[in-house]
Amino acid sequence: DAYFYPREYSEKISNYIIAGKDTDAKQLIRQVYEENYENPEKLLSAAATEKLRQQLWDCVSTLAEKYSVALGEQPSPQVGSKSFFEAMIRCVDLLSEEIQNKQKQVRHKTASRLLSYIEDNFCDNRLSLKQISETFGMHESYISNVFKNAVGENLSVYIERLRIEKAREMVKNTD
């Protein structure tokens, strides 16, 4: 009972969904459907069909569990193959949207924490991307990327601008 579902497809589908590349994930699912059900040379047994469905369901349901996304029940074995694969495509859409929303929320919270930290510590001459990375326990490139997307300028430029504004204010208002 051979069926087409390369071992690496589950990982690829999951990675595409997490990365927001749902079109690529759906393309792999469509390819699995086409190879197994639109190929006139193939006729899958009930056992092979069940194994194939279970692998695909395990892929999406594991991801849904990891990200706390409710998918509902696994489609019934009585559901036709085309309907099953359409249900998997809908699962990919739902997962992709929910995961992207959760990732945006995390990036927004991170950006807020970074801004607060920088505004509290910009006078410290040790403040740098490296120091912030060590303080937050996050990779420098992630911090840089999140900050640039949230604020619209590089972190170092932002810190320098804050320092210059503070210096101007001090020159203007103090001896």
C-alpha positions, 0 to 999 in steps of 0.5 A: 500500500504505497501512497505519496507523502514524502517524510519531510512534507509534514515539517515543510507544511508546518514551517510554511504555516509558521512563516506565514507562507500558507500558499506554499503549505497549501500547494504541498497539500494539493500536490499530495492530493493530486499524486494520490487521487488524480493519478489514474495509475493509482488506486489507494486502499482504504488502509493507505487512505487512512494512513495518509489522512492521519499523517496530514491530520497529525501535521496540522493538529500538532501545530494547532495544539502547539499554538493553541488554535482550535481546529475542531474534530478530525474529519470523519473517515466517511468524508470523501478524499476531496472534501478531506483535503479541502478541510485540510486547506481550510485548517492551513488558512485558519492556522496561518492566520491565528499564528501570524496574529499571535506572532504580531502580538508577541512582536508588539509586546516586545517592541513596547518592552524595548521602547520602555527599556530604552527610554529608561536607560538611554543616558547609560553610555553602555546601552547598545544593541548587544547590551539590550540583547543580553538583557532581554535574552534575545538575538540581536537581529531579532531585536533589531528587526522588531524595533525597526518594524515598530519604530521605523528607524534603527535602534542605534539611530533612535538611541542617538536621537533620544540622547541629542534631544535630552542634551538640547533640553538640558542646554536650553533649560539648565546651566 
